[in-house]
């Protein structure tokens, strides 16, 4: 997997790390710990629009990474985040 990620370091496209965390991949290690720059989290609400929280430089532990994908900037820019509503997810129970 690490070889596949190398081609995505420092490109312009941002990456979706989970349903709400996005950023530019700056680096990673053998356990897929990720270093993201220009990262932000989208916080969904059932009563308000989507709030974007700027995180800046951010490190994600590899064991928390399930899916990594490139964002289609054109499609992402057309989203009206102020009018999107979503119910919060239930807590994870171990």
FIDREN-834481 format. One line per 8 residues: number of its first residue (from 1); their letters; for each residue z, y, x of N, C-alpha, C. Coordinates in pm, whole numbers, plus 50000, padded with zeros to 5 digits. Example, Ala and Ser with C-alpha at 12.3 -4.5 7.8 and 13.67 -1.06 7.14 Angstrom:
2
1	as	50780 49431 51319 50780 49550 51230 50780 49670 51320 ~ 50708 49775 51285 50714 49894 51367 50787 50003 51290
REM end
This chain:
94
1	xxxxxxxx	50000 49881 50083 50000 50000 50000 50000 50125 50087 ~ 50067 50121 50202 50075 50242 50284 49938 50287 50334 ~ 49849 50194 50363 49715 50230 50407 49642 50306 50297 ~ 49659 50265 50174 49594 50332 50061 49647 50474 50043 ~ 49774 50497 50073 49832 50630 50056 49790 50727 50165 ~ 49756 50678 50283 49722 50766 50395 49608 50861 50362 ~ 49512 50816 50285 49398 50902 50253 49436 51016 50157 ~ 49552 51010 50096 49595 51112 50001 49690 51215 50061
9	xxxxxxxx	49724 51204 50189 49816 51301 50249 49744 51434 50267 ~ 49810 51540 50222 49764 51678 50235 49635 51714 50163 ~ 49591 51641 50063 49473 51689 49991 49515 51795 49890 ~ 49421 51859 49831 49450 51957 49728 49507 51895 49600 ~ 49458 51780 49556 49508 51729 49427 49658 51702 49429 ~ 49720 51729 49318 49861 51696 49301 49871 51553 49249 ~ 49989 51496 49262 50010 51359 49220 50118 51351 49115 ~ 50096 51261 49022 50194 51232 48919 50276 51115 48969
17	xxxxxxxx	50405 51134 48987 50492 51030 49040 50563 50958 48926 ~ 50596 51028 48822 50650 50966 48702 50589 51043 48586 ~ 50643 51027 48467 50586 51100 48355 50614 51249 48364 ~ 50703 51291 48456 50737 51433 48460 50740 51494 48599 ~ 50733 51418 48707 50742 51471 48842 50605 51477 48907 ~ 50569 51595 48956 50439 51614 49018 50455 51689 49149 ~ 50365 51664 49243 50367 51736 49369 50253 51694 49458 ~ 50241 51758 49575 50139 51725 49673 50200 51632 49777
25	xxxxxxxx	50138 51518 49799 50190 51419 49893 50175 51471 50035 ~ 50288 51483 50108 50286 51530 50246 50311 51418 50345 ~ 50377 51311 50301 50403 51200 50391 50479 51089 50322 ~ 50493 50976 50393 50565 50861 50340 50603 50772 50458 ~ 50689 50674 50432 50726 50578 50537 50698 50436 50490 ~ 50743 50338 50568 50711 50198 50539 50773 50147 50409 ~ 50876 50212 50360 50936 50170 50233 50889 50258 50117 ~ 50782 50332 50139 50718 50419 50040 50811 50529 49991
33	xxxxxxxx	50906 50573 50076 50977 50698 50047 50871 50807 50058 ~ 50865 50895 49960 50758 50996 49954 50813 51135 49983 ~ 50736 51214 50055 50767 51355 50075 50664 51434 49996 ~ 50712 51511 49899 50625 51591 49813 50648 51739 49840 ~ 50541 51816 49842 50552 51960 49856 50499 52022 49727 ~ 50538 52146 49701 50496 52216 49580 50525 52132 49456 ~ 50637 52063 49456 50667 51973 49344 50735 52047 49230 ~ 50716 51993 49112 50782 52045 48993 50802 51932 48894
41	xxxxxxxx	50899 51953 48808 50930 51855 48704 50903 51919 48569 ~ 50840 51845 48481 50819 51892 48345 50926 51831 48257 ~ 51005 51918 48194 51114 51874 48108 51067 51888 47963 ~ 51059 51776 47893 51010 51773 47755 51126 51792 47658 ~ 51097 51854 47545 51198 51881 47443 51137 51856 47306 ~ 51221 51817 47212 51172 51798 47075 51172 51929 46996 ~ 51238 52034 47048 51246 52159 46974 51174 52276 47042 ~ 51144 52265 47172 51079 52373 47245 50958 52317 47318
49	xxxxxxxx	50885 52406 47381 50773 52362 47463 50824 52297 47591 ~ 50733 52258 47676 50767 52193 47802 50810 52298 47903 ~ 50925 52275 47966 50975 52363 48071 50937 52304 48207 ~ 50881 52385 48296 50848 52339 48429 50954 52390 48526 ~ 51024 52298 48592 51128 52331 48688 51070 52314 48828 ~ 51065 52421 48904 51011 52417 49040 51114 52353 49133 ~ 51070 52250 49208 51158 52179 49299 51124 52207 49445 ~ 51002 52250 49474 50961 52277 49611 50940 52149 49689
57	xxxxxxxx	50994 52143 49813 50986 52023 49894 51083 51920 49839 ~ 51037 51799 49815 51117 51699 49744 51092 51562 49804 ~ 51197 51483 49816 51186 51346 49868 51221 51248 49757 ~ 51134 51149 49737 51155 51046 49636 51175 50913 49707 ~ 51286 50845 49679 51311 50714 49741 51207 50613 49693 ~ 51161 50532 49785 51055 50436 49756 51089 50337 49646 ~ 51216 50298 49635 51252 50202 49530 51251 50264 49391 ~ 51234 50396 49382 51221 50464 49253 51076 50490 49215
65	xxxxxxxx	50984 50452 49301 50841 50477 49276 50781 50355 49207 ~ 50729 50377 49088 50663 50269 49015 50512 50290 49011 ~ 50469 50415 48992 50327 50445 48979 50299 50577 49052 ~ 50189 50578 49125 50141 50701 49188 49996 50718 49145 ~ 49960 50837 49102 49822 50858 49061 49780 51001 49082 ~ 49651 51020 49103 49595 51152 49122 49579 51221 48987 ~ 49610 51348 48983 49600 51426 48859 49461 51487 48848 ~ 49404 51480 48730 49279 51549 48702 49315 51695 48673
73	xxxxxxxx	49294 51781 48772 49334 51921 48760 49267 51991 48642 ~ 49142 51958 48613 49070 52022 48503 49137 51989 48369 ~ 49169 51861 48348 49235 51821 48225 49377 51878 48217 ~ 49449 51875 48329 49586 51925 48332 49592 52074 48299 ~ 49493 52150 48345 49493 52293 48320 49465 52329 48175 ~ 49409 52235 48097 49380 52263 47957 49497 52232 47865 ~ 49603 52170 47918 49719 52136 47835 49792 52262 47792 ~ 49827 52270 47666 49907 52380 47614 50054 52336 47615
81	xxxxxxxx	50119 52351 47730 50255 52300 47746 50356 52368 47655 ~ 50327 52489 47611 50418 52560 47521 50426 52499 47382 ~ 50324 52420 47344 50322 52361 47210 50343 52210 47210 ~ 50366 52150 47325 50390 52005 47331 50536 51977 47301 ~ 50561 51885 47211 50697 51843 47176 50709 51693 47200 ~ 50824 51650 47246 50846 51507 47270 50994 51477 47256 ~ 51023 51364 47199 51162 51319 47189 51210 51275 47327 ~ 51334 51304 47361 51387 51258 47490 51393 51106 47495
89	xxxxxx	51374 51053 47616 51384 50909 47634 51530 50865 47630 ~ 51554 50745 47584 51690 50691 47586 51733 50663 47729 ~ 51862 50666 47754 51915 50635 47887 51886 50491 47921 ~ 51869 50467 48051 51848 50330 48099 51983 50262 48110 ~ 51993 50143 48052 52118 50067 48056 52096 49946 48147 ~ 52181 49931 48246 52167 49819 48341 52252 49702 48297
REM end
